[in-house]
Amino acid sequence: MNERVNKIIVQNSCSIKQTMRTIDRTGLGIAFIVDENNKFVGLVTDGDIRRGILSGIDIEKVMIEQVMNKNPIFAKRDWTDEKLQNFLRSSLPMVSEYATMKIPVLDEKGEVIDLLCLSKKRYDKTEAPIAKIEYKPREIGHVSKVLVIGGAGYLGSILCRKLLEKGYMVRVLDNLMYGDFGIKELYDHPKFEFIEGDMRNLQIIVECLKRMDAVVHLAAIVGDPASALNPQETIEINYLSTKMVAEACKYYQINRFIFASTCSVYGTSPTPDTRLNEKSPLNPVSLYAEMKLKSERGILELIDENFSPTILRMATLYGLAPRMRFDLVVNLLTAKAAMEKKITIFGGEQWRPNLHVSDAAEAYIKCLESPIHKIRGEIFNTGSNGQNHQIKKVGEIIN
């Protein structure tokens, strides 16, 4: 048995939760189930497990054999090349358009010795025999369906397009507070789905989580002024509903959860020369920053052997996007320069870490594509030392 196959082998005496941990860590979305004699007895996907959870199964107590497929297709090592090719052709109709089927290869004793990957996109009638078939983990990685909460917004409109370009299935949940201009041109994309709704509604959240592999949580009332207008609504959206969404993800074993936080949780630096890192003292000085910090802590408290959230503390974004924001300092000053032919800055001594919105979107994709155990419970400052500027310097650059 080769190493890649050994990592996805699970004993039929394991619990559903233990099996899901294996699936998450291998990134293949599947596990092969064997008995005490190491004979192949079934196959289970992350989708099988989540359907079981929806039916009310206790993942801590119920063994994996209760939800596994006991009659999956498989290939045999002793097949001729011709028989293998006929098998591949006959199996192809069972593969959905954008999916990859993982097929166990058994030896004469019924033990799993290899893994065969089949997709319509990459199928070739002259495919090599089993021993020479290769695959790229990213191409068949189980993170293929991503829910982006707040996907119609400034950052979300960029992230959704990047995910679609990379071949992900993208579902967006958004209440369209600022309209759908950021995503309306995506409505006809075959791998895009939009659900309009309020993330404070648990029923909507549960519906949105179905068949998803990962969640990127961007939705919030953003910025200090907007958050101060209606404090109760800010608390509900930016904290209480965020924690509820994370709890739902944990329950349904959607264990890759990426949360958009803010560098504002650090407050003001002690001195102009102080460079902050993830271990620097926290000092939120606004309701917006306070709710982001409470959300971080609420999410990280949910970590267990499976649930593996990641926090990105974002710098101040700038740059063009399908749904623009002109409350951001670089965008605002650029617009004033273009429209009024001048920039007026009062003071401008304060420092701001800046980050292009396209680079920010790439940071989320890096988290989606990283091994889950490497980003589990991690907090990352997401910005650039080279783009830390005083506001007056930003004005000079734009001029």
C-alpha positions in Angstrom: 0.0 0.0 0.0 1.4 3.4 -0.9 1.6 6.3 1.5 -1.2 8.4 0.0 -3.7 5.6 0.3 -2.7 4.7 3.8 -3.6 8.2 4.9 -7.2 7.8 3.9 -7.8 4.3 5.4 -10.1 4.2 8.4 -11.2 1.3 10.5 -14.9 0.5 10.6 -14.8 0.8 14.4 -14.0 4.6 14.2 -16.6 7.2 15.0 -18.0 9.6 12.4 -16.1 12.5 14.0 -12.8 10.6 13.8 -13.4 9.8 10.2 -14.2 13.4 9.3 -10.9 14.4 10.9 -9.1 12.1 8.5 -11.0 13.4 5.5 -10.2 17.0 6.4 -6.5 16.4 6.9 -6.0 14.5 3.7 -7.9 17.0 1.6 -9.5 14.3 -0.6 -13.0 14.5 0.7 -13.1 10.7 1.1 -12.1 7.8 3.3 -11.8 4.1 2.6 -13.3 1.9 5.3 -11.7 -1.4 6.2 -12.4 -4.2 8.8 -10.1 -5.6 11.4 -8.4 -7.7 8.7 -7.8 -4.6 6.6 -10.3 -5.7 3.9 -12.1 -3.0 2.1 -15.8 -2.8 3.3 -17.0 0.6 2.2 -16.4 4.2 1.3 -17.5 7.4 2.8 -17.4 11.1 1.6 -17.7 14.3 3.6 -21.1 14.7 1.9 -22.2 11.3 3.3 -21.2 12.5 6.8 -23.0 15.8 6.5 -26.2 14.2 5.2 -26.0 11.9 8.3 -25.6 14.9 10.6 -28.7 16.5 9.0 -30.6 13.4 9.7 -29.8 13.7 13.4 -26.9 11.2 13.8 -24.5 11.8 16.8 -21.1 12.0 15.3 -19.4 11.3 18.6 -21.2 8.0 19.3 -22.2 6.5 15.9 -19.6 4.4 14.0 -18.7 5.3 10.5 -20.2 2.1 9.0 -23.6 3.5 9.7 -23.3 6.2 7.0 -20.7 4.7 4.6 -21.5 3.4 1.1 -21.3 -0.4 1.5 -21.5 -1.1 -2.2 -19.0 1.3 -3.9 -17.4 0.6 -7.2 -13.7 -0.4 -7.2 -11.0 -1.6 -9.5 -8.7 -4.6 -9.2 -4.9 -4.8 -9.5 -4.9 -7.9 -11.7 -7.1 -6.3 -14.4 -5.6 -6.0 -17.9 -5.2 -2.5 -19.4 -8.1 -3.2 -21.7 -10.4 -4.2 -18.8 -9.3 -1.1 -16.9 -10.1 1.2 -19.8 -13.5 -0.4 -20.3 -14.2 0.1 -16.6 -13.2 3.8 -16.8 -15.5 4.4 -19.7 -18.4 2.7 -18.0 -17.8 4.7 -14.8 -17.6 8.1 -16.5 -21.4 8.7 -16.6 -21.4 8.6 -12.8 -19.0 11.5 -12.5 -20.6 14.9 -12.3 -19.3 17.7 -14.6 -17.0 19.4 -12.1 -16.2 16.5 -9.7 -13.5 13.9 -9.5 -14.4 10.3 -8.6 -12.0 8.5 -6.3 -12.0 4.8 -6.8 -10.1 2.3 -4.6 -7.9 -0.3 -6.2 -7.9 -3.7 -4.5 -5.4 -6.5 -4.5 -6.3 -10.2 -4.6 -7.0 -10.3 -0.8 -9.5 -7.4 -1.0 -7.1 -4.8 0.6 -6.8 -1.3 -0.7 -3.5 -0.7 -2.5 -4.0 2.4 -4.6 -6.3 5.2 -5.6 -7.7 5.9 -9.0 -9.0 9.4 -9.8 -11.5 10.0 -12.7 -12.9 13.2 -14.0 -14.7 14.1 -17.2 -12.4 17.1 -17.7 -9.2 15.0 -17.6 -10.4 11.7 -19.0 -8.5 10.3 -21.9 -9.1 7.0 -23.6 -5.4 6.3 -23.7 -5.0 6.8 -19.9 -2.1 5.0 -18.4 -2.6 1.8 -16.3 -3.3 2.1 -12.6 0.3 2.1 -11.4 1.2 5.1 -13.5 -1.8 7.3 -12.9 -0.8 10.6 -11.2 -2.9 13.4 -9.8 -2.4 16.8 -8.3 -3.8 17.1 -4.8 -5.3 20.6 -5.5 -7.2 19.2 -8.5 -9.0 16.7 -6.4 -8.9 18.4 -3.0 -12.2 18.3 -1.3 -12.4 22.1 -0.8 -14.3 22.7 -4.0 -17.5 24.3 -2.8 -17.2 27.5 -0.8 -19.9 29.6 0.9 -18.9 33.3 0.9 -21.0 35.2 3.5 -21.1 38.8 2.4 -19.9 37.9 -1.1 -21.7 40.8 -2.8 -19.5 43.4 -1.0 -16.3 45.1 -1.8 -13.9 42.3 -1.0 -16.4 39.6 -1.7 -17.0 40.7 -5.2 -13.3 40.2 -6.0 -13.0 37.0 -4.0 -15.9 35.3 -5.8 -14.5 36.0 -9.2 -11.1 34.7 -8.2 -12.6 31.5 -6.8 -14.7 31.0 -10.0 -11.6 31.5 -12.1 -9.8 28.8 -10.1 -12.7 26.3 -10.6 -14.4 26.5 -7.3 -18.2 26.2 -6.9 -19.2 29.5 -5.1 -22.4 30.1 -3.1 -23.0 33.7 -1.8 -25.2 34.7 1.1 -25.8 38.4 1.2 -28.6 40.7 2.3 -27.8 43.1 -0.5 -27.7 46.1 1.8 -25.7 47.9 -0.9 -27.4 46.2 -3.9 -26.2 43.4 -6.1 -23.9 45.4 -8.5 -20.9 43.5 -7.3 -22.2 40.1 -8.3 -25.1 40.5 -10.8 -22.9 39.6 -13.7 -22.1 36.3 -12.1 -25.7 35.1 -11.9 -25.4 33.1 -15.1 -22.1 31.5 -14.2 -22.7 27.7 -14.0 -20.7 27.4 -10.8 -22.2 30.4 -9.0 -25.2 30.4 -6.7 -26.7 33.4 -4.9 -29.0 33.3 -1.8 -30.4 36.6 -0.6 -30.9 36.6 3.1 -29.9 37.8 6.6 -27.2 35.8 8.3 -29.0 36.4 11.6 -31.6 33.8 10.5 -30.4 30.4 11.6 -32.7 28.6 9.1 -31.1 30.4 6.2 -27.7 29.6 7.5 -28.4 25.9 7.7 -29.8 25.9 4.2 -26.7 27.8 2.9 -24.3 25.3 4.5 -25.7 22.3 2.7 -23.1 20.7 0.4 -20.4 23.2 1.3 -16.8 22.4 2.1 -15.7 25.7 3.5 -17.0 29.0 4.7 -15.5 32.5 4.2 -17.2 34.9 6.5 -16.8 38.5 5.3 -20.2 40.0 6.2 -20.3 42.8 8.7 -21.3 46.4 9.3 -17.9 47.7 8.4 -16.0 50.6 9.9 -16.3 52.8 13.0 -18.8 55.4 11.8 -21.3 52.8 10.3 -21.0 50.6 13.4 -21.8 53.5 15.7 -25.1 54.4 13.9 -27.1 51.5 15.4 -25.1 49.7 18.1 -27.6 47.0 18.7 -27.7 46.0 15.0 -23.9 46.1 15.0 -23.7 43.7 18.0 -26.2 41.3 16.4 -24.5 41.2 13.0 -20.9 41.6 13.8 -20.8 39.4 16.9 -23.8 37.3 17.8 -24.7 36.1 14.3 -21.0 35.5 13.6 -20.7 33.2 16.5 -23.9 31.4 15.5 -22.6 30.8 12.0 -19.4 29.4 13.4 -21.3 27.1 15.8 -23.4 25.8 12.9 -20.3 25.1 10.8 -18.8 23.1 13.7 -22.0 21.2 14.1 -22.3 20.3 10.4 -18.5 19.5 10.2 -17.7 22.3 7.8 -14.4 22.6 9.6 -12.6 25.1 7.4 -13.9 28.5 8.5 -12.1 31.7 7.6 -13.1 34.9 9.4 -12.5 38.5 8.3 -11.3 40.5 11.3 -9.5 43.8 11.4 -6.2 45.3 12.4 -8.3 47.8 14.4 -8.3 45.3 17.3 -4.8 46.6 18.2 -5.9 50.2 18.6 -3.3 52.9 18.4 0.4 51.9 18.5 2.4 53.0 21.6 4.8 54.9 19.4 5.0 55.8 15.7 7.9 53.4 15.3 6.2 50.4 16.9 5.4 47.5 14.5 2.7 45.3 15.7 2.5 41.5 15.2 -0.1 38.9 16.1 1.1 38.7 19.7 0.9 42.5 20.3 -1.4 43.7 23.1 -5.0 44.3 21.9 -6.7 47.6 22.6 -9.9 48.0 20.5 -11.2 51.6 20.8 -14.4 51.4 18.8 -17.5 49.3 18.8 -16.5 47.9 15.4 -13.2 46.7 16.7 -14.7 45.4 20.0 -17.2 43.2 18.1 -14.5 41.9 15.8 -12.4 40.9 18.8 -15.3 39.3 20.6 -16.0 37.4 17.4 -12.5 36.2 17.1 -12.6 34.9 20.7 -16.0 33.3 20.3 -14.8 31.5 17.1 -11.5 30.3 18.6 -13.3 28.9 21.6 -15.1 26.4 19.3 -11.8 24.7 18.2 -11.7 21.0 18.7 -10.0 18.1 17.0 -11.9 18.8 13.8 -13.2 22.4 13.7 -10.3 24.5 12.4 -11.1 28.2 12.1 -8.6 30.8 10.8 -8.7 34.6 11.5 -7.4 37.2 9.1 -6.8 40.6 10.7 -7.1 42.8 7.6 -5.2 46.0 6.9 -7.2 48.9 5.4 -8.2 47.9 1.9 -8.0 49.9 -1.3 -8.3 49.4 -5.1 -10.9 48.9 -7.7 -13.7 46.3 -7.3 -17.1 45.7 -8.9 -18.7 47.0 -5.7 -16.7 50.1 -4.8 -16.2 51.7 -1.4 -15.2 55.3 -1.1 -15.1 55.4 2.7 -11.6 53.9 2.5 -8.8 56.4 2.7 -6.9 55.6 -0.5 -10.1 55.2 -2.6 -11.5 58.4 -1.1 -8.4 60.5 -1.8 -8.0 59.1 -5.2 -11.6 59.9 -6.1 -11.2 63.5 -4.8 -8.0 63.9 -6.8 -9.9 62.7 -10.0 -13.1 64.6 -9.4 -11.9 67.8 -7.7 -8.3 68.0 -8.9 -7.1 68.5 -5.4 -6.7 66.7 -2.1 -7.2 68.4 1.3 -5.8 66.6 4.3 -6.1 68.0 7.8 -3.3 66.7 10.0 -2.6 63.3 8.4 0.0 62.2 10.9 -1.8 58.9 11.7 -0.4 55.7 10.2 -2.5 53.2 8.3 -1.5 49.7 7.1 -2.8 49.3 3.5 -3.6 46.3 1.4 -4.9 46.0 -2.2 -8.3 44.3 -2.3 -7.1 41.8 -4.9 -4.2 40.8 -2.6 -6.6 40.5 0.3 -8.7 38.0 -1.8 -5.6 36.0 -2.5 -5.0 35.7 1.2 -8.4 33.9 1.7 -7.6 31.6 -1.2 -4.3 30.7 0.4 -6.1 29.7 3.5 -8.6 27.6 1.6 -5.8 25.8 -0.2 -3.4 25.3 2.8 -3.4 22.0 4.7 -6.1 22.4 7.4 -3.8 21.4 10.3 -1.4 24.2 9.4 -4.0 27.0 9.7 -6.1 25.5 12.5 -6.7 28.2 15.1 -4.2 30.6 13.5 -4.5 34.4 13.4 -2.7 36.2 10.6 -2.1 39.9 10.2 -3.0 40.5 6.6 -1.2 43.4 5.1 2.2 44.7 4.0 5.0 46.4 5.9 5.9 48.3 2.7 2.4 49.8 2.6 2.3 51.2 6.1 1.9 55.0 5.4 0.8 58.1 7.2 -2.3 59.6 5.6 -0.4 62.6 4.4 2.1 60.3 2.7 -0.8 58.6 0.9 -2.0 62.0 -0.3 1.5 62.7 -1.7 1.6 59.4 -3.5 -1.7 60.0 -5.1 -0.7 63.5 -6.1 
